[in-house]
Amino acid sequence: MLANQSAINLKSEPVLAPLEDEYLYHEQIKLAYEQLHVASLASISGYLILPALLWNQIPHFNIILWLTLCITFLLIAPHILLRQYRRSDEQTRKKACWSKWLVGVAFVGSCSWGSLGILLYPPDSLVYQFVIMFFISVGAAVATIIGASYQPVFWAKFLPNILPFCIFVLFKNDAMHTLMGLGIPFFYGTALLVLYRNLHKHLLESLRLRLEKNHLIEQLQQKKQAAEKANAEKSRFLAAASHDLRQPLHAQMLLTDELKSHAHNEQCAQIVHKLETSMKAMNGLFNELLDISKLDACAITPNISEFSVSDILQDLELDYSPLAKNSHLRFRIRPSELKIRSDQNLLSRILRNLVSNAIRYTDKGGILIGCRRRGNTVLIQIWDTGNGIPAHEQEHIFSEFYQLHNPERDRNKGLGLGLAIVARLAELLNHKIHIESHISKGSVFSVEVPMATGSYQGSSTKLPAVIQNIDITGLNVLLVEDDELILTTMRDLLGKWGCNVFAASSFDTAMSHLGSLINRLDLIIADYRLRNNTTGIQVIDKLESALNRKIPAIVVTGDTSPQILQTILQRGRYVLHKPVAPQKLRQFVNEVLSCESSKTKVDNTPSLTDS
């Protein structure tokens, strides 16, 4: 049926070929049905004009008969068929009977209209004969336009419109009528056929393009769904891998500290030192991943305050000047007394990442840090004399795991998360980051920070400074950990610090200590993920409910997913992420107890600088 349509080559993808003919066929039928009412509307003018013009020229019976045929088969029948088609569902419309009904109604309706060349023919008036010819020509043109979507409909409407009149006048046996009978189909009919061919071709092209577009949209949606599924699976895998890797690393850091106390000769002490350095490097990489997780979880809430930029610059000089000196680089800071408004801890982290990158990727020359005022903002700038960053790479360097000058993936150069953290922290603080770089000459990173107004009163984001070192000797600690090695190592470590440790490897064991802990429990340290699908949060909640009091609690976890981090934060618990060095654990216990004893309101998780 559509063999002639396949000749139109649109360079469509081969994958469309099996579906193309079926799709085009049903779309052509659909368009042809939607055009049925157009023919009805176009014929109304003929119903009004022709009877009025010819009422005194031909028998009234002929006029009434023609009107009856047209109203029945050009108005009523198409309307009923179109209504039934629209009421049917998509699957029913694909049946072959719909195309047959369509062609049949189109043919009968066109025969009704075309019969005007015989029923309404005025034998004695050449003028009215030309009027009849005009209306027949208009009907043929309308048939060409309406039938352009589906070829059988075109022939069913075109031929009955034009042929009856042409055949009828040929039998008049005079030159004028012969010219009319031959001229109309030959000249006018040929022009309409060319018009039909062009309309039909362009319509098929548009339908094919729509099919290709729908196919591409479907492919994109499938790829998007596959990408989302793969991303979710990757996230679950990374979360599980992170947890499983942090568990043994946490145990190794605890054991390394224990081993240090037994290193009695210099060679053994050097080995332990190298082992400790390796552990710290791995811990640093994990903490970068943790920072990204915290930012993704929206777990960082800026605490804005006004302070002097010199407070941050002095810390940068103190921390990074020796590092630059070891790399044989000059390190200079231009003093500034400008006042700015920001989160001091988070802004410091931004600048530290930028300074660290500048030192890491500068081989000779030096680093310069300075400030300049620009309207109501302050630009804190880090200049370096490194290799520079190509213009086409500058938009990529803030992406995760993207490292321009580390193709060998040297772990000493980090994971490529430093600038990604910078970008997210800057977005969190609503600070703009500017970069200007020239190959072989160096780069300058600028952080645009609002000027202090003098009217803003904020609070610091840091945990309150420890008032005094709290003596934890005799501290009653409930330790909940399902990893036996970590449990025994932490129990021994806390015992060495003088704590009374109640160790539990499960929820039930923790609850069994309840009688011994009444009015004695000072601190809970619990792993987040325990056996039997229980969590440290549940253990803490049950104990607090049973003891009817709030207990300082630290959740130690190897999970870094934003969802889990949010869950812990929403319950108002302190969080430490594995691996935890013994010094860090003791410092954090000291800070938590100091905060609790002073009744100071603090953030539920260490700030990024505490990681």
C-alpha positions in Angstrom: 0.0 0.0 0.0 2.9 2.3 0.8 5.4 1.1 -1.8 5.5 4.5 -3.4 6.4 6.2 -0.1 9.5 4.2 0.4 11.2 5.9 -2.5 11.7 9.0 -0.4 15.1 8.8 1.1 15.6 10.8 4.3 18.7 9.1 5.5 16.9 7.7 8.5 18.6 5.3 10.8 18.3 1.6 9.9 16.8 0.9 13.3 13.6 2.7 12.2 13.0 0.6 9.1 10.9 -2.2 10.7 8.6 0.3 12.4 8.5 3.0 9.8 5.9 1.7 7.4 3.5 0.8 10.2 3.9 4.1 11.9 3.5 6.2 8.7 0.4 4.2 7.7 -1.4 4.8 11.0 -0.3 8.5 11.1 -1.6 9.0 7.6 -5.0 7.5 8.5 -5.1 9.7 11.6 -4.4 12.9 9.6 -7.0 11.9 6.9 -9.7 11.4 9.5 -8.9 14.8 11.1 -9.4 16.4 7.6 -12.9 15.0 7.1 -14.6 18.0 8.7 -12.5 20.3 6.4 -14.3 19.0 3.3 -17.7 19.5 5.1 -16.9 23.1 5.9 -15.5 23.8 2.4 -18.7 22.5 0.8 -21.1 24.7 2.8 -20.5 27.7 0.5 -21.6 25.5 -2.5 -24.8 24.5 -0.7 -25.7 28.2 -0.3 -24.6 29.7 -3.6 -25.4 27.1 -6.3 -29.1 26.5 -5.4 -29.7 30.3 -5.3 -27.9 30.8 -8.7 -29.5 27.9 -10.5 -33.0 27.8 -9.0 -34.5 29.2 -12.1 -32.2 27.5 -14.6 -32.7 23.8 -13.8 -35.4 21.5 -12.4 -36.0 22.0 -8.6 -35.9 18.2 -8.2 -32.3 18.1 -9.4 -31.2 20.8 -6.9 -33.0 19.1 -3.9 -31.6 15.7 -4.9 -28.0 17.1 -5.1 -28.4 18.9 -1.7 -29.8 15.7 -0.1 -26.8 13.7 -1.4 -24.2 16.2 -0.3 -25.7 16.8 3.2 -26.0 13.1 3.8 -22.6 12.0 2.5 -20.5 15.2 2.9 -21.9 16.4 6.3 -23.6 13.7 8.3 -21.7 10.5 7.3 -18.2 12.0 7.8 -19.2 13.6 11.1 -20.6 10.2 12.4 -17.5 8.3 11.2 -15.1 10.9 12.7 -16.9 10.8 16.1 -16.6 7.0 16.2 -12.9 7.2 15.3 -12.1 9.7 18.0 -14.0 7.6 20.6 -12.0 4.5 19.8 -8.8 3.7 21.6 -5.3 3.6 20.0 -5.3 -0.1 19.6 -8.7 -0.2 17.9 -7.7 2.5 15.5 -5.0 0.2 14.0 -7.6 -2.1 12.6 -7.8 -2.2 8.7 -11.6 -1.5 8.7 -11.0 2.2 9.6 -9.1 2.8 6.4 -11.8 1.1 4.4 -14.5 3.1 5.9 -12.5 6.3 5.4 -12.0 5.6 1.7 -15.6 4.6 1.2 -17.0 7.7 2.9 -14.6 9.9 1.0 -15.6 8.3 -2.3 -19.4 8.6 -1.8 -19.1 12.1 -0.5 -17.0 13.2 -3.6 -19.5 11.4 -5.9 -22.2 13.5 -4.3 -20.3 16.7 -4.9 -19.2 15.7 -8.4 -22.8 14.9 -9.4 -23.4 18.7 -9.6 -21.7 18.5 -13.1 -24.6 16.4 -14.2 -27.6 17.2 -11.9 -27.1 21.0 -11.9 -25.8 21.4 -15.5 -27.5 24.4 -17.1 -27.8 23.5 -20.9 -28.7 27.0 -22.1 -26.3 29.2 -20.2 -22.6 29.2 -20.9 -22.0 31.6 -18.0 -23.6 29.2 -15.5 -21.7 26.3 -17.1 -18.5 28.1 -16.2 -19.8 28.6 -12.7 -20.3 24.9 -12.4 -16.8 24.2 -13.8 -15.4 26.7 -11.2 -17.1 24.8 -8.3 -15.9 21.5 -9.6 -12.4 22.8 -9.9 -12.5 24.1 -6.3 -13.8 20.7 -5.2 -10.9 19.0 -6.9 -8.4 21.4 -5.3 -9.9 20.7 -1.9 -9.7 17.0 -2.5 -6.0 17.3 -3.4 -5.2 19.1 -0.2 -7.3 16.9 2.0 -6.1 13.6 0.4 -2.5 14.6 0.5 -2.0 12.6 3.8 -3.2 9.3 2.4 -3.1 8.3 -1.3 -6.2 6.1 -1.5 -8.3 9.0 0.0 -6.8 11.3 -2.6 -7.9 9.2 -5.5 -11.3 8.5 -3.9 -12.0 12.2 -3.6 -10.2 13.6 -6.7 -11.5 11.3 -9.5 -15.3 11.5 -8.5 -15.0 15.3 -8.3 -13.6 15.9 -11.8 -14.4 13.0 -14.1 -18.3 13.0 -14.1 -18.4 16.6 -15.5 -15.6 16.0 -18.0 -17.2 12.9 -19.4 -20.7 14.5 -19.5 -19.6 17.5 -21.5 -17.6 15.4 -24.0 -20.9 13.9 -25.2 -22.1 17.4 -26.2 -20.2 17.1 -29.5 -19.2 20.7 -29.9 -15.8 22.4 -29.8 -16.4 24.4 -26.6 -17.6 21.4 -24.5 -14.9 19.2 -26.0 -12.3 21.7 -24.9 -13.8 21.8 -21.5 -14.0 18.0 -21.2 -10.3 17.5 -22.3 -8.7 20.7 -20.9 -9.8 20.3 -17.3 -8.3 16.8 -16.7 -5.3 17.4 -18.9 -4.1 20.8 -17.7 -5.8 21.5 -14.4 -5.8 17.8 -13.3 -2.0 17.6 -14.1 -1.3 20.7 -12.0 -3.2 19.2 -9.1 -1.4 15.9 -9.4 2.0 17.7 -9.2 0.6 19.7 -6.2 -0.5 16.4 -4.5 2.9 14.8 -5.1 4.8 17.7 -3.4 2.4 17.9 -0.5 2.5 14.1 0.0 6.3 14.0 -0.1 6.7 16.8 2.4 4.1 15.3 4.7 5.9 12.0 4.7 9.1 13.8 5.4 7.6 15.5 8.4 6.1 12.3 9.7 9.5 10.5 9.4 11.2 13.4 11.2 8.6 13.1 13.9 9.2 9.4 14.2 13.0 9.9 14.4 12.5 12.6 17.0 10.3 10.4 19.1 12.8 7.6 18.7 15.6 9.8 19.8 13.6 11.1 22.8 12.9 7.5 23.8 16.5 6.6 23.4 17.6 9.6 25.5 15.1 8.7 28.2 16.3 5.1 28.3 19.9 6.3 28.5 19.0 8.7 31.2 17.2 6.0 33.2 20.2 3.7 32.6 22.6 6.4 33.7 20.5 7.1 36.8 20.4 3.4 37.7 24.1 3.0 37.1 24.8 6.1 39.2 22.7 4.8 42.0 24.4 1.4 41.8 27.8 3.1 41.8 26.9 5.2 44.8 25.8 2.1 46.7 29.0 0.3 45.7 31.2 3.2 46.7 29.4 3.6 50.0 29.8 -0.1 50.7 33.4 -0.1 49.5 34.2 3.0 51.6 32.7 1.4 54.7 34.5 -1.9 54.2 37.8 -0.1 53.6 37.5 2.3 56.5 36.9 -0.6 59.0 40.3 -2.2 58.6 42.0 1.1 58.2 40.5 2.3 61.5 41.8 -0.8 63.2 45.2 -0.4 61.6 45.5 3.2 62.9 44.6 2.1 66.4 47.0 -0.8 66.3 49.8 1.4 64.8 49.5 3.7 67.8 49.7 0.7 70.1 52.7 -0.5 68.2 54.5 2.8 68.6 54.7 2.3 72.3 56.5 -1.1 71.8 59.0 0.3 69.3 62.2 0.1 71.4 64.9 0.4 68.8 65.4 3.1 66.1 64.9 0.9 63.1 61.5 -0.4 64.4 60.5 3.2 65.3 61.3 4.3 61.7 59.2 1.6 60.3 56.3 2.5 62.6 56.7 6.1 61.6 56.5 5.3 57.9 53.5 3.1 58.5 51.9 6.0 60.4 52.6 8.4 57.6 51.1 6.0 55.1 48.0 5.7 57.2 47.7 9.5 57.5 47.9 9.9 53.7 45.2 7.4 53.2 43.1 9.0 55.9 43.5 12.4 54.1 42.2 10.9 50.9 39.2 9.5 52.7 38.5 12.9 54.4 38.4 14.6 51.0 35.7 12.1 50.0 33.9 12.8 53.3 33.9 16.5 52.7 32.2 16.0 49.3 29.6 13.8 51.1 29.0 16.4 53.7 28.4 19.1 51.1 26.1 16.8 49.1 24.1 16.1 52.2 23.8 19.8 53.0 25.2 19.0 56.4 27.3 22.2 56.5 25.4 25.2 57.8 27.5 28.4 57.5 27.7 30.6 60.6 28.4 34.1 59.2 30.4 36.6 61.3 32.5 39.6 60.6 36.3 39.4 61.2 39.6 40.8 59.9 41.0 39.0 56.9 44.4 39.1 58.7 43.1 36.4 61.1 43.1 33.9 58.2 46.2 35.2 56.5 48.3 34.8 59.7 47.2 31.2 60.0 48.0 30.5 56.3 51.5 32.0 56.7 52.1 29.9 59.9 51.0 26.6 58.3 52.2 26.9 54.7 55.4 29.0 54.9 57.4 25.9 56.1 55.9 23.7 53.4 56.8 26.2 50.7 60.3 26.5 52.1 60.7 22.7 51.9 59.8 23.0 48.2 62.3 25.8 47.6 59.6 28.3 46.9 59.1 31.9 48.1 56.0 32.4 50.2 54.8 36.0 50.8 51.7 37.4 52.3 50.8 41.1 52.1 49.2 42.2 55.3 45.7 43.6 55.2 43.4 45.0 57.9 40.2 44.8 55.7 37.1 43.5 57.4 35.1 40.8 55.7 31.8 38.9 56.3 31.9 35.2 55.9 32.2 31.9 57.7 35.7 32.0 59.0 36.3 28.2 59.1 34.8 27.5 55.6 36.5 30.4 54.0 39.8 29.3 55.6 39.2 25.8 54.0 38.7 27.4 50.6 41.9 29.4 50.9 43.9 26.4 52.3 42.9 24.2 49.3 43.9 26.9 46.9 47.2 27.6 48.6 47.9 23.8 48.9 47.3 23.4 45.1 49.5 26.4 44.3 52.4 24.9 46.2 51.8 21.5 44.9 51.8 22.6 41.2 54.5 25.2 41.4 58.1 24.0 40.6 60.0 27.3 40.9 59.3 30.8 41.9 56.8 31.4 44.7 53.4 32.0 46.1 51.9 35.5 46.9 48.7 36.0 48.9 47.1 39.4 49.0 43.9 41.3 49.2 42.4 44.2 47.2 39.1 46.1 47.7 36.6 46.1 44.8 33.5 48.1 45.6 31.7 46.4 48.5 33.7 43.3 48.2 37.3 42.1 49.0 39.3 39.9 46.5 41.5 37.5 48.4 44.0 36.4 45.7 46.5 33.6 45.6 49.2 34.1 42.9 51.6 31.4 41.8 54.3 31.0 39.2 53.3 27.5 38.2 52.7 26.0 34.7 49.4 27.7 34.2 46.1 26.3 33.1 44.9 26.3 29.5 41.8 28.4 28.9 39.8 25.4 27.6 40.6 23.4 30.8 39.7 26.1 33.3 36.0 25.2 33.4 36.9 21.5 34.2 39.3 21.9 37.0 36.5 22.3 39.6 35.1 18.9 38.7 35.5 15.9 40.9 38.6 13.7 40.3 39.9 16.0 37.6 43.6 16.7 37.7 45.3 18.6 35.0 49.0 17.9 35.9 48.7 14.4 37.3 48.2 12.0 34.4 50.1 9.3 36.3 47.6 9.6 39.2 50.3 10.2 41.8 48.6 9.8 45.2 50.9 12.5 46.7 49.0 15.0 44.5 45.7 14.0 46.0 42.5 12.7 44.4 41.5 15.8 42.5 38.8 16.8 45.0 40.4 20.0 46.4 39.0 22.4 43.8 35.7 20.6 43.7 35.4 21.2 47.5 36.4 24.9 46.8 33.6 25.3 44.2 31.0 23.8 46.5 32.0 25.7 49.5 32.1 29.0 47.5 28.6 28.2 46.3 27.5 27.5 49.8 28.9 30.8 51.0 27.7 32.7 47.9 31.3 33.7 47.2 32.5 34.0 43.6 35.7 32.3 42.4 37.7 34.0 39.6 40.6 32.5 37.8 43.2 34.0 35.5 46.0 31.9 34.1 48.8 32.1 31.5 50.7 29.1 30.3 54.3 28.9 31.7 53.7 32.1 33.7 51.3 31.1 36.5 47.8 31.5 37.8 45.8 33.7 40.2 42.8 32.5 42.0 40.5 35.2 43.5 37.8 34.7 46.1 35.3 37.5 46.2 34.1 38.0 49.7 31.6 40.7 51.0 33.0 43.6 53.0 32.0 43.8 56.6 29.2 46.3 57.3 29.8 46.7 61.0 26.2 45.8 61.8 26.3 42.1 61.5 26.7 40.0 64.6 27.4 36.3 63.9 28.8 33.3 65.6 31.8 31.2 64.8 31.4 27.8 63.2 34.1 26.1 65.2 33.4 23.9 68.1 34.0 26.1 71.2 37.6 26.2 72.2 38.3 23.7 74.9 38.4 25.5 78.2 40.6 23.0 79.8 41.8 19.5 79.2 39.3 17.3 80.9 40.7 14.4 82.9 38.9 11.3 81.5 40.4 9.0 84.2 37.5 7.1 85.6 35.1 8.1 82.8 32.4 5.4 82.3 32.2 4.7 78.6 29.8 2.3 76.8 31.6 1.1 73.6 29.3 -0.5 71.0 31.1 -2.0 68.0 30.4 -5.2 66.0 33.9 -5.6 64.6 35.7 -7.7 67.2 39.2 -6.4 66.3 38.1 -2.8 66.6 36.1 -3.4 69.7 39.1 -5.0 71.6 41.6 -2.4 70.3 39.4 0.6 71.3 38.6 -1.0 74.6 42.3 -1.4 75.4 43.0 2.1 74.2 40.3 3.7 76.3 41.4 1.5 79.2 44.9 2.8 78.8 43.6 6.3 79.1 42.0 5.4 82.5 38.4 4.9 81.4 36.0 2.3 82.7 34.9 0.6 79.5 31.7 -1.4 79.0 32.2 -3.2 75.7 29.2 -4.5 73.6 29.3 -6.1 70.2 25.5 -5.9 69.6 22.3 -4.2 70.6 21.3 -7.0 73.1 24.8 -6.9 74.7 24.6 -3.2 75.1 21.2 -3.4 76.8 22.5 -6.1 79.1 24.8 -3.6 80.7 21.9 -1.4 81.6 21.8 -2.4 85.2 25.5 -1.5 85.7 25.2 1.8 83.9 22.3 3.4 85.9 23.6 6.8 87.2 27.1 5.9 86.0 27.2 6.2 82.2 29.1 9.3 81.1 29.7 8.7 77.4 28.5 6.4 74.6 30.8 5.6 71.6 28.8 3.6 69.1 29.4 2.3 65.6 26.5 3.4 63.3 26.0 0.1 61.5 25.5 -2.9 63.8 24.4 -6.5 63.3 20.8 -7.5 62.7 20.0 -4.3 60.8 20.3 -2.2 63.9 22.2 1.1 64.3 24.1 2.9 67.0 21.4 5.6 66.9 18.9 3.0 68.0 21.1 1.8 70.8 21.7 5.4 72.1 17.9 6.2 71.9 17.0 3.0 73.8 19.6 3.7 76.5 18.5 7.3 77.0 14.9 6.2 77.2 15.7 3.5 79.7 17.9 5.8 81.8 15.6 8.7 81.4 18.3 11.2 80.7 20.4 12.7 77.9 23.8 11.1 77.5 26.7 12.5 75.5 27.2 10.2 72.5 29.6 9.9 69.6 28.6 7.9 66.5 31.6 6.5 64.7 31.0 5.3 61.2 32.6 4.2 58.0 29.6 5.3 55.9 30.0 8.6 54.1 26.7 8.6 52.1 24.8 11.9 52.4 21.6 10.1 53.4 23.2 8.4 56.4 25.0 11.6 57.4 21.7 13.4 57.3 20.1 10.7 59.4 22.8 11.0 62.1 22.7 14.8 62.1 18.9 15.0 62.4 19.1 12.9 65.6 21.5 15.5 67.1 24.5 13.3 67.6 28.2 14.0 67.3 29.9 12.2 64.4 33.4 10.8 63.8 34.2 9.1 60.5 36.5 6.1 60.4 39.4 5.8 60.3 40.0 7.8 63.5 43.5 8.3 64.8 43.8 7.8 68.6 44.9 11.4 69.1 41.9 12.6 67.1 39.6 10.4 69.2 40.9 11.7 72.5 40.8 15.3 71.3 37.2 14.8 70.1 36.1 13.2 73.3 37.6 16.1 75.2 35.8 18.6 73.0 32.4 16.8 73.3 32.7 16.6 77.1 33.8 20.3 77.3 30.8 21.3 75.2 28.4 19.3 77.3 29.8 20.5 80.6 29.5 24.1 79.5 26.0 23.6 78.1 27.2 25.3 74.9 25.2 24.8 71.7 27.3 23.4 69.0 26.9 22.0 65.5 26.0 18.3 65.4 29.1 17.3 63.4 32.7 18.5 63.3 33.3 21.2 60.8 35.3 20.4 57.7 38.5 21.4 59.4 37.8 18.9 62.1 37.8 16.0 59.7 
